[in-house]
Amino acid sequence: MSSGTPRAPLGHPGVGIRPSWEPIAFVLLIIGVLLFGALTVKRSAFSERRMTDAGVFFRAGWAVREGVDPMSISDENGWRYLYPPAIAAAFVPLADAPVSEPLPSTPSGPETPAASGYMPYWVSVAIWYFFSVLCAAASIELLARTLTRGSADPNIRALKPTHGGWWNIRFWPMLCLAPDFGSTLSKGQINLHMLVLICGGIFLFAQATRLGADSSQPSRRFGPAFWGGVCMAMAACIKVIPGILVFDVLARRGWRAIIGYGACGLAVMVVIPVLVFGPVRAYESTWTFMDKVLLAGLAGSDERLQHGAGFDNTDNLSIQGSLHNLMHIHEPRGERPEKPDAWVKPTHLAVSIGLLIATLLIGRGRPDDALAITLRVGMLCAVMLLATPMCHRHYYVFMLPAVFALVFMNIGRSPLGFLHGWGVVLIPVYPTLMGVARVQSEGLLRDLPIPLALNLVVWSMCALALARRAATLPAAGAGQPARA
């Protein structure tokens, strides 16, 4: 940042300093996104094998368009669609029809004949990639607005893009999770679309809290709380694991949020499938999802629709996956037991339940403000990654709310509106450790529970911050709303 420029009008040291390197970094980021997008499209559409998971969703869109059960088919890699039937309907515009025989190979890779009336596959991949980038950017912006608008410091609330602090609040959390963002984008996964819903829920719950504290506007409280519940439910309807966030909705967000959550679940799981597929096919597809995906996956049954990565050769970063790899670290991948030791799953369950209860109990009886909501939901997202039976590396984009809240507090305490103290250590160490294991297909760095350890560190830091914050706040209903 340049020296000698004026401070913020309200006098907060540093946050009003005009940026020098931040806009340049933003331009470089845009260039990097475009180059990474070109590489992703090449790997996904012009390689000998489609190196993307996006084909699962595109093929499901074709199934809906042609009246086929989306769970009865697979993409070109043999992977199945494992999501609720209603979600498949959203992919009709990007539908990818099966091809019987490929055309002769070209220098850029094998070509396949385009089915009549369908978008070229590479165009669908490009649209999916850039829509995912927009979801990532929207997630960051939603969290930034949630925390800055909820701050008690008028200088932070008044930050503008001409201030260095405005950029720092957004840039450093994004950099911290860059390996996870890149992994999700390159794989064509749907995580970023769920993430923006979760961040939207946080934003709306914080807005409902602010409006609820304003007695002059009681009639406006219904909207944000209701739609916040809808956002959280929609994330869980896309992929089951964000369903853990329902505990926050039930415990702290009020009946309006609960109604919104229930209404969204009813619409996605019942109403939309009936309208799209008809009552009989909707029932059959939904039951297949419940039986062969949800229930079988939770039980670890061999009857589940798609086995995916097994315990014998896996990057499962959940508690049970990390423990299994650690216990068999001396054995090569592919030769490890297909099922974990008898004590692993009970340990996984006990630790998961303990972390969930602790997350819900911290600050119990105290009001939530924007920062507390972000911390709590961020902690639940961390627990979600530990508790899910199968956690892949690209799932770690869901750590954004927790990391964002920690970075925001760190910058807010800095006399320069910049990283300081533990922030100087955490921000470079976290992406380095999360990214370094990806350079090895197997080995010590790949098998050590590094992501799990980082997850627990971030969860603990959030828990400590939330507990300290709750200790300074009056009991719920006993005074003014919390101040950031």
Disulfide bonds with the S-S distance in Angstrom:
none
